[in-house]
Amino acid sequence: MGFLKRTYSKFDYKPRYYKGEGNPFKIEHKLDKFRKTAGENKNIKGKFNDAIDDLKNPDKSVNKTLIIIISILVFIFLYIIDFDLSIFKRN
């Protein structure tokens, strides 16, 4: 009755090429260190207050960059569909 008794092997996996510090298996978002809501305030109320502060005081450079990127993408889209400006001319 050896098939009823199961032994599970434990493996001690070590990454071959990892030479960094800390745990390589720790799941952390790349941008968490730049976010205000992912910092020291771990409770829900602190995260909510940080998010409200971010909404009230937005970063102006990010808004300019976002507007520039969106406008470039719109112009590329209009070029691809061959948009003609002559429809706005009067006779």
Number of C-alpha atoms within 10 A of each C-alpha: 4 5 5 6 6 7 6 5 6 6 6 6 6 8 9 6 6 9 8 7 6 7 8 11 7 7 7 8 8 7 8 11 11 9 11 14 20 14 13 9 14 10 9 10 10 14 17 13 13 18 15 12 12 14 10 9 9 10 10 9 8 10 11 11 11 12 11 12 11 12 12 12 12 12 11 12 12 12 11 9 8 9 11 9 7 7 7 7 6 5 3
